Amino acid sequence: MQLSATSAASSSVGSRLSPFLSTDHHHVNSVAFKTPSSPLNWTYNNNIGGGGSLLICRSSLTPPNRPSSPSPAAANASESAKAQAAVVVDLNDADNDIVKQARRSADWKAARAHLENGIVYQGRVEGSNGGGLLIRFYSLVGFLPYPQLSPSHYCKEPDKTIQEIAKALAGSLIAVKVILAEEEKRKLIFSEKEAAWSKYSNSVKIGNVYDAKVGSVEDYGAFAHLQFPDGLYHLTGLVHVSEVSWDLVQDVRDILNEGDDVKVKVIGVDRNKSRITLSIKQLEEDPLLETLEKVIPQDGSDVNSDYVIEPLQGLETIVQELLLEDGIIDVKITRQGFEKRVVSQDLQLWLSNAPPNGNQFTLLARAGRQVQEIQLVTSLNQDGIKTALQRVLERVP
């Protein structure tokens, strides 16, 4: 009958051996052995010497082919057993396997520590497959999906496929972060984007303007890779469809294409979610802050003031409600015209940045291409007018 016990560490060897050290005193009184520096597999044979118990092992502490010297009692038992059986147990390979397993367990623990503490690791690219890169993490090999690569690689070589870029990275070191470490499922996932975020995001502030290269274009907007002073594109932000242009945008692809070079302005940074919100249109002068003279070309053909103006749909109700506000003396539509572009089909109303003439301010109303100028006589200042407009718009459906 053969029994075996495997120990993960030398400290547990003793407890595993305790059942085997109580032997028949007529045959074997004791077994002498050295505690190995690395875990061992111990083999027990109860058919030696007519019922005696004997443990034979060789560890990394014992030179190959040189068994450790047993006690005299053990030697006598061994001699008496030669006629019946001879047992030689070579555990070198088993030792190595256990050492490797112990190291892998320690490396999984290190991977979880990297994940929990957000540590950046310099990982060697071992190779690639159809979905991403294989990254060496000590004795483990993890996976970095292509979407988690820094945009600096494909922005630098836009003519190469992602597979060609991955092949060229083999053998190099790249900065990565662990984003998933599940030893039970043998899943170790890395991100180069997250490592880049840790290094470069602190320099990104709201209001900063960057040269950028357009990445993927979606229905809801376009992703843009930000160029940093070293000439590389380290971080990516989103230009929402509403921030692409002051014009009404039906399809982002009508305006932006992958690979386009653009200028973008940072209008939001979410450091908890590693997100940057960008705008292209805010680098242009906001037409909603313009006077009628700037919004509509003054060549005489697009501005009409010699006839009664029919208010834009919904505007007449707003005018009536404004007249009910304290401090509003008079409201009159004075001019209208047509723009060359459509900003929105919905009715928009804003306070012009034109300087007031005494107690007279200018409002602008827009729907589609049509714009109407409204003269507002009031005792309120600009903040008071804005507050009055807000109250009116809350009452009007």
C-alpha positions as CSV (number, residue, x, y, z in Angstrom):
1,M,0.0,0.0,0.0
2,Q,1.4,3.4,-1.1
3,L,0.4,6.7,0.6
4,S,1.7,10.2,-0.4
5,A,1.4,13.6,1.2
6,T,2.3,16.9,-0.4
7,S,3.3,19.9,1.6
8,A,3.4,23.6,0.3
9,A,6.0,24.7,2.8
10,S,8.7,23.1,5.1
11,S,6.8,24.2,8.2
12,S,3.9,21.9,7.3
13,V,6.1,18.9,6.6
14,G,6.2,17.9,10.2
15,S,2.5,17.8,10.7
16,R,2.1,15.8,7.5
17,L,4.8,13.3,8.7
18,S,3.5,12.8,12.2
19,P,1.4,9.7,11.4
20,F,4.4,8.0,9.8
21,L,6.9,8.6,12.6
22,S,5.1,6.2,15.0
23,T,6.7,3.0,13.9
24,D,7.2,-0.6,15.0
25,H,10.1,-0.4,17.5
26,H,11.2,-3.9,16.6
27,H,12.2,-2.7,13.2
28,V,12.6,1.1,13.0
29,N,12.9,3.3,16.0
30,S,13.5,6.6,14.2
31,V,14.1,8.1,10.8
32,A,16.7,10.8,10.4
33,F,16.1,13.5,7.8
34,K,16.9,17.2,7.1
35,T,14.1,19.7,6.8
36,P,14.5,20.9,3.2
37,S,14.6,24.5,2.2
38,S,12.0,23.9,-0.4
39,P,8.8,21.9,-0.2
40,L,9.0,18.1,-0.8
41,N,6.9,15.2,-1.7
42,W,7.2,12.4,0.8
43,T,6.5,8.8,0.0
44,Y,5.6,6.2,2.6
45,N,6.0,2.4,2.2
46,N,4.7,0.0,4.8
47,N,5.9,-3.2,3.2
48,I,9.6,-2.8,4.1
49,G,11.2,-5.0,6.7
50,G,8.2,-7.1,7.5
51,G,6.0,-4.3,8.6
52,G,8.4,-1.5,9.4
53,S,8.0,2.1,8.3
54,L,10.6,3.9,6.3
55,L,10.7,7.4,4.6
56,I,13.2,8.0,1.9
57,C,13.6,11.4,0.2
58,R,16.1,13.5,-1.6
59,S,15.8,17.3,-1.7
60,S,17.7,20.2,-3.1
61,L,19.8,20.0,0.1
62,T,21.1,16.6,-0.9
63,P,23.4,16.2,-3.9
64,P,22.0,14.0,-6.7
65,N,22.7,10.3,-6.2
66,R,23.9,10.9,-2.7
67,P,21.2,9.8,-0.2
68,S,21.3,11.3,3.2
69,S,22.8,9.2,6.0
70,P,20.1,7.5,8.1
71,S,20.5,6.7,11.8
72,P,21.9,3.3,12.7
73,A,18.5,1.9,13.4
74,A,17.2,3.0,10.1
75,A,20.3,1.6,8.3
76,N,19.7,-1.8,10.0
77,A,16.1,-1.7,8.9
78,S,17.1,-0.9,5.4
79,E,19.6,-3.8,5.3
80,S,17.0,-6.2,6.5
81,A,14.6,-5.0,3.8
82,K,16.9,-5.5,0.9
83,A,15.8,-9.1,0.4
84,Q,12.2,-8.0,0.0
85,A,12.2,-4.6,-1.7
86,A,14.4,-1.7,-2.6
87,V,12.9,1.7,-2.7
88,V,14.6,4.8,-4.2
89,V,12.5,7.9,-4.4
90,D,13.9,10.8,-6.4
91,L,11.9,13.9,-5.7
92,N,13.9,16.5,-7.6
93,D,11.2,17.1,-10.2
94,A,8.5,17.2,-7.6
95,D,10.5,19.7,-5.6
96,N,10.8,22.0,-8.6
97,D,7.1,21.7,-9.4
98,I,6.2,22.7,-5.8
99,V,8.6,25.6,-5.8
100,K,7.2,26.8,-9.1
101,Q,3.7,26.5,-7.7
102,A,4.6,28.4,-4.6
103,R,6.2,31.1,-6.7
104,R,3.1,31.4,-8.9
105,S,0.9,31.8,-5.8
106,A,3.2,34.5,-4.5
107,D,3.0,36.3,-7.9
108,W,-0.8,36.1,-8.0
109,K,-0.7,37.7,-4.5
110,A,1.6,40.4,-6.0
111,A,-0.8,41.0,-8.9
112,R,-3.7,41.6,-6.5
113,A,-1.5,44.0,-4.6
114,H,-0.7,45.9,-7.8
115,L,-4.4,46.0,-8.6
116,E,-5.5,47.3,-5.2
117,N,-2.8,49.9,-5.0
118,G,-2.8,51.1,-8.6
119,I,0.9,50.3,-9.0
120,V,2.4,50.8,-12.5
121,Y,4.5,47.8,-13.6
122,Q,7.1,47.6,-16.4
123,G,6.0,44.5,-18.3
124,R,7.8,42.7,-21.0
125,V,5.8,41.9,-24.2
126,E,6.2,38.2,-24.7
127,G,4.1,38.1,-27.9
128,S,0.6,38.7,-29.2
129,N,-2.4,37.0,-30.6
130,G,-5.6,38.1,-32.4
131,G,-6.9,40.0,-29.4
132,G,-4.0,41.6,-27.7
133,L,-0.5,41.4,-26.2
134,L,0.9,38.8,-23.8
135,I,2.6,40.5,-20.9
136,R,5.1,38.9,-18.5
137,F,4.4,39.5,-14.8
138,Y,7.2,37.7,-12.9
139,S,6.4,34.0,-13.3
140,L,2.9,34.7,-14.8
141,V,1.9,35.7,-18.3
142,G,-1.1,38.1,-18.5
143,F,-3.1,39.6,-21.3
144,L,-3.4,43.2,-22.5
145,P,-6.4,43.6,-25.0
146,Y,-5.7,45.8,-27.9
147,P,-8.3,48.5,-26.8
148,Q,-6.2,48.9,-23.6
149,L,-3.1,49.9,-25.6
150,S,-2.0,53.5,-25.4
151,P,-3.1,55.5,-28.5
152,S,0.6,56.6,-28.9
153,H,1.4,53.5,-30.8
154,Y,-1.1,53.7,-33.6
155,C,-1.0,57.5,-33.8
156,K,2.7,57.3,-34.4
157,E,2.3,54.7,-37.1
158,P,-1.2,55.2,-38.5
159,D,-0.5,53.2,-41.7
160,K,0.2,50.0,-39.7
161,T,-2.4,47.5,-38.6
162,I,-2.7,46.8,-34.9
163,Q,-1.3,43.3,-35.5
164,E,1.8,44.8,-37.1
165,I,2.2,47.2,-34.2
166,A,1.8,44.4,-31.7
167,K,4.4,42.3,-33.5
168,A,6.9,45.1,-33.4
169,L,6.4,45.5,-29.6
170,A,7.5,41.9,-28.9
171,G,10.5,41.9,-26.4
172,S,10.0,45.6,-25.3
173,L,9.0,46.9,-21.9
174,I,5.8,48.9,-21.6
175,A,4.2,50.6,-18.5
176,V,1.0,48.8,-17.5
177,K,-1.5,48.6,-14.7
178,V,-3.3,45.4,-13.5
179,I,-7.0,45.9,-14.0
180,L,-8.1,42.3,-13.3
181,A,-6.4,39.5,-11.2
182,E,-8.4,36.4,-10.6
183,E,-6.2,33.4,-9.7
184,E,-9.1,30.9,-9.5
185,K,-10.1,31.8,-13.1
186,R,-6.5,32.3,-14.2
187,K,-7.3,35.8,-15.5
188,L,-4.6,38.5,-15.4
189,I,-5.5,41.5,-17.4
190,F,-3.4,44.7,-18.0
191,S,-4.0,48.2,-19.3
192,E,-1.5,50.5,-20.8
193,K,-4.1,53.3,-21.0
194,E,-4.6,53.2,-17.2
195,A,-0.8,53.5,-16.7
196,A,-0.7,56.5,-19.1
197,W,-3.6,58.1,-17.2
198,S,-1.7,57.9,-13.9
199,K,1.3,59.6,-15.5
200,Y,-0.3,62.3,-17.7
201,S,-3.8,63.1,-16.4
202,N,-2.7,65.5,-13.6
203,S,-1.5,68.0,-16.3
204,V,-5.0,68.0,-18.0
205,K,-7.0,71.0,-16.8
206,I,-10.4,72.3,-17.9
207,G,-9.8,75.0,-20.5
208,N,-6.6,73.5,-21.8
209,V,-6.4,73.4,-25.6
210,Y,-4.7,70.4,-27.4
211,D,-3.8,69.4,-30.8
212,A,-5.5,66.0,-31.3
213,K,-6.0,63.2,-33.7
214,V,-9.5,61.8,-34.3
215,G,-9.8,58.1,-33.3
216,S,-13.0,56.1,-33.6
217,V,-16.2,58.0,-34.6
218,E,-19.5,56.8,-33.1
219,D,-23.1,58.0,-33.4
220,Y,-22.8,59.8,-30.1
221,G,-19.5,61.6,-30.8
222,A,-15.9,61.1,-31.7
223,F,-12.9,60.1,-29.6
224,A,-9.8,62.3,-29.9
225,H,-6.3,61.4,-28.8
226,L,-4.5,64.3,-27.1
227,Q,-0.9,65.2,-28.2
228,F,1.5,66.1,-25.3
229,P,4.7,68.1,-25.4
230,D,6.8,65.0,-26.2
231,G,4.9,64.7,-29.5
232,L,3.0,61.5,-28.5
233,Y,-0.7,61.0,-28.0
234,H,-1.0,59.6,-24.5
235,L,-4.7,60.2,-23.5
236,T,-8.0,60.0,-25.2
237,G,-11.2,62.1,-24.7
238,L,-14.7,62.2,-26.1
239,V,-16.1,65.0,-28.2
240,H,-19.9,64.6,-27.8
241,V,-22.0,65.1,-30.9
242,S,-23.3,68.3,-29.3
243,E,-19.8,69.7,-29.0
244,V,-18.7,69.0,-32.6
245,S,-20.1,72.1,-34.2
246,W,-22.5,75.0,-33.6
247,D,-24.3,73.8,-36.7
248,L,-27.0,71.2,-36.3
249,V,-25.1,67.8,-36.6
250,Q,-27.2,64.9,-37.9
251,D,-24.2,62.6,-38.3
252,V,-20.8,63.1,-36.8
253,R,-19.2,61.3,-39.7
254,D,-20.3,64.1,-42.0
255,I,-17.8,66.4,-40.1
256,L,-15.1,64.2,-38.6
257,N,-13.2,61.1,-39.8
258,E,-10.7,58.8,-38.2
259,G,-7.2,60.3,-38.5
260,D,-8.3,63.9,-38.8
261,D,-6.1,66.4,-37.0
262,V,-8.2,68.8,-34.9
263,K,-7.9,71.3,-32.1
264,V,-9.9,70.5,-29.0
265,K,-10.7,72.2,-25.7
266,V,-11.0,70.3,-22.4
267,I,-14.4,71.1,-20.9
268,G,-14.5,68.3,-18.3
269,V,-12.3,65.9,-16.4
270,D,-13.6,62.9,-14.3
271,R,-10.6,61.6,-12.5
272,N,-12.5,58.9,-10.7
273,K,-13.7,57.4,-14.0
274,S,-10.6,58.4,-16.0
275,R,-12.6,60.4,-18.5
276,I,-11.9,63.6,-20.4
277,T,-14.7,65.6,-22.1
278,L,-13.7,67.7,-25.1
279,S,-15.2,70.3,-27.4
280,I,-14.4,71.5,-30.8
281,K,-17.1,74.1,-31.2
282,Q,-16.1,76.0,-28.1
283,L,-12.9,77.1,-29.8
284,E,-15.1,79.1,-32.2
285,E,-17.0,82.2,-31.2
286,D,-20.3,81.2,-29.7
287,P,-23.0,82.6,-32.1
288,L,-25.5,82.6,-29.2
289,L,-23.6,85.5,-27.7
290,E,-23.5,87.5,-30.9
291,T,-25.6,90.5,-31.8
292,L,-27.9,90.4,-34.8
293,E,-25.4,92.3,-36.9
294,K,-22.8,89.5,-36.5
295,V,-25.3,86.6,-36.8
296,I,-26.9,87.8,-40.0
297,P,-24.9,89.4,-42.9
298,Q,-25.8,93.0,-43.2
299,D,-26.1,93.3,-47.0
300,G,-29.7,94.4,-46.8
301,S,-31.1,91.2,-48.3
302,D,-31.4,89.1,-45.2
303,V,-32.7,91.7,-42.7
304,N,-36.3,93.1,-42.8
305,S,-37.6,95.8,-40.5
306,D,-40.2,97.6,-42.7
307,Y,-43.1,95.3,-42.0
308,V,-44.9,93.7,-39.1
309,I,-42.9,90.7,-37.9
310,E,-44.7,87.5,-37.2
311,P,-43.2,86.1,-33.9
312,L,-41.5,82.7,-34.0
313,Q,-43.7,79.9,-32.7
314,G,-43.9,80.1,-29.0
315,L,-42.2,83.5,-28.8
316,E,-45.4,85.5,-28.4
317,T,-46.3,83.6,-25.2
318,I,-42.8,84.3,-23.8
319,V,-43.2,88.1,-24.6
320,Q,-46.5,88.2,-22.8
321,E,-45.1,86.5,-19.7
322,L,-42.1,88.8,-19.7
323,L,-44.4,91.8,-19.5
324,L,-45.8,90.3,-16.2
325,E,-42.4,90.4,-14.6
326,D,-41.5,93.2,-12.2
327,G,-39.0,95.6,-13.7
328,I,-40.0,94.8,-17.4
329,I,-41.4,97.9,-19.0
330,D,-41.7,97.0,-22.7
331,V,-40.9,94.2,-25.0
332,K,-40.9,94.6,-28.8
333,I,-39.7,92.5,-31.8
334,T,-37.8,94.9,-34.0
335,R,-36.0,93.0,-36.7
336,Q,-35.6,89.5,-38.1
337,G,-33.4,87.7,-40.6
338,F,-32.3,84.3,-41.8
339,E,-29.0,82.6,-41.1
340,K,-27.0,80.5,-43.6
341,R,-26.9,77.6,-41.2
342,V,-29.2,75.8,-38.8
343,V,-28.1,75.6,-35.2
344,S,-31.3,74.1,-33.7
345,Q,-34.9,73.6,-34.8
346,D,-36.0,74.4,-31.2
347,L,-36.7,77.9,-30.1
348,Q,-33.7,79.5,-28.4
349,L,-33.7,82.7,-26.5
350,W,-30.7,84.5,-25.1
351,L,-29.4,87.9,-23.9
352,S,-27.2,89.5,-26.5
353,N,-23.8,90.7,-25.5
354,A,-24.4,94.0,-27.2
355,P,-24.0,96.9,-24.7
356,P,-27.3,98.3,-23.4
357,N,-28.6,101.6,-24.6
358,G,-29.7,103.2,-21.3
359,N,-32.4,100.9,-20.0
360,Q,-32.8,99.1,-23.3
361,F,-31.4,95.6,-23.7
362,T,-31.3,93.3,-26.7
363,L,-32.6,89.7,-26.8
364,L,-32.2,87.3,-29.6
365,A,-34.6,84.5,-30.5
366,R,-33.8,81.7,-32.9
367,A,-35.5,78.7,-34.5
368,G,-34.1,76.9,-37.5
369,R,-32.5,79.6,-39.7
370,Q,-34.8,82.4,-38.6
371,V,-33.5,84.9,-36.0
372,Q,-35.5,87.7,-34.4
373,E,-34.2,90.7,-32.4
374,I,-36.2,91.8,-29.4
375,Q,-35.8,95.1,-27.6
376,L,-36.4,94.9,-23.9
377,V,-37.0,98.1,-21.9
378,T,-36.4,97.4,-18.2
379,S,-35.1,98.8,-14.9
380,L,-33.3,95.5,-14.3
381,N,-29.6,94.8,-14.8
382,Q,-28.3,91.9,-16.8
383,D,-28.4,89.4,-13.9
384,G,-32.0,90.6,-13.1
385,I,-33.0,90.0,-16.8
386,K,-31.5,86.5,-16.8
387,T,-33.4,85.7,-13.6
388,A,-36.7,87.0,-15.1
389,L,-36.1,85.0,-18.3
390,Q,-35.5,81.8,-16.2
391,R,-38.7,82.3,-14.3
392,V,-40.6,82.9,-17.6
393,L,-39.2,79.8,-19.3
394,E,-40.1,77.7,-16.3
395,R,-43.7,78.8,-16.6
396,V,-44.0,78.4,-20.4
397,P,-44.5,74.8,-21.5
